[in-house]
Amino acid sequence: TLRKPISQSSMADWASKNLNMHTQGIFRRRISISNMLSWNGGSIKKPMLITSNRAVKKEACEMFKLVQSYMGDRQSRMDRNHVALVTVTKCWSIQGLRDELYIQLIRQTTDNTCFQSLAWGWELMAISLAFFSPSPKFQSYLEGYIYRHLDSDENIAQRIKELMDLKNKKNSKSRKKRKQNTEDEGLPISTYAKYCYRKLQKVAVTGGKKGLRKPTLEEITHARNAIVTPSLFGSSLEEIMLRQQDTHPGNRLPWVQTQLSQQVLALGGEQTEGIFRVPGDIDEVNALKLQVDQWRIPNGLSDPNVPASLLKLWYRELEEPVIPQQFYQECISNYENPDAAVAVVQLLPELNRLVLCYLIHFLQIFAQPSNVGRTKMDVNNLAMVMAPNCLRCQSDDPRIIFENTRKEMSFLRMLIVHLDTSFIKGLV
């Protein structure tokens, strides 16, 4: 979990130590920190952050132009999707560019007098967070910046007005004025900020996009759409059920859970050695995730490890685990008592109980001796790979985590062996 957002003074201190202070004019006067971190319509001659990395030094200035292009502050031959793709791919390939991109976005979304440009800057930040996190040392700074914008819409509109009034006084005779727009042209900035805040917390823990395949245009589009339409991954069970009211109104279980489970079985997963232990190809898993988030299951799947890996990811990334946190202690206290373990399940909220029972019923298929002979995944192995996806230890103490891991596995084993899930058959 992330620390509380750092204070304004700490952020200023961080900036003074890490910003690569720029100069201007014939006397090369240093630009103040506040100007370094305010919207700039021109180009930059060197990176925003101090670095000795040659690749970062070379790419940083070009990337600033890309940021300006995406935000509509610089003309580009590419459309905004391709600008985002090039930007994200640079940072995905060169780790040292990631903090540079985030500080550039902080700069271009500070004291920006064009609402549309401002919104597009926040949009690019949201897209970027779908692919990579900032470095640990920059994380708190970025979090603090986002945090200040969670309820900032009125302040932003007022600030734009103040800046425009000031600018108009200075340039009253100037014909060339930057487009002013404080009207709502889409989402409020607080919507982007709230999304970025949650996304940052998740990506800091889980890491960004994995695999060897570079980001794709489809993934860029998906990352943008997720701002308004939350992903089926990383949401709460309640949110997922609410979203599927339109498409699957009669379902009592999450569509993503039942579909991926059925795919594993349809592809012969219960006869596949190492199922749930052997990971599916990460790029194929990423591709399937995109499809599932659009409520589609492709026809061309052949490896049951791919839907099995994605199913585990879905359980693991739920905003709150299948077994909610308030029941955690009771679970690990009853890891050796079958009756007490089953009794805990009956205490769960109805939706959580159904989702957990569906999972246990699914695992009980793999635990049958006729299948274990093929998969080499007995009830102990199944409990070992699935327990971390159902229960989350909140302690930071490695000894407690280690001790509780054993108890979590034992608790899930009790459910696989002793929980009656016959009522789940046919339920969707």
Secondary structure, DSSP 8 states (H G I E B T S, - for coil): -------HHHHHHHHHHHB---EETTTTEE--HHHHTS--SS--SS-SB----HHHHHHHHHHHHHHHHHTTSS--SS-HHHHHHHHHHHHHH-TTHHHHHHHHHHHHTSS--BHHHHHHHHHHHHHHHTT----HHHHHHHHHHHHTTTT-HHHHHHHHHHHHHHHHHHTTT-S-----B-S--SS-HHHHHHHHHHHHHHHHHH-S--SSS---HHHHHHHHHHHHS--SSSS-HHHHHHHTTTT-TT-SS-HHHHHHHHHHHHTTGGGSTTTTTS---HHHHHHHHHHHTTT---S----THHHHHHHHHHHHH-SS-SS-GGGHHHHHHTTT-HHHHHHHHHHS-HHHHHHHHHHHHHHHHHTSHHHHHHH---HHHHHHHHHHHH-------HHHHHHHHHHHHHHHHHHHHH---GGGTT--
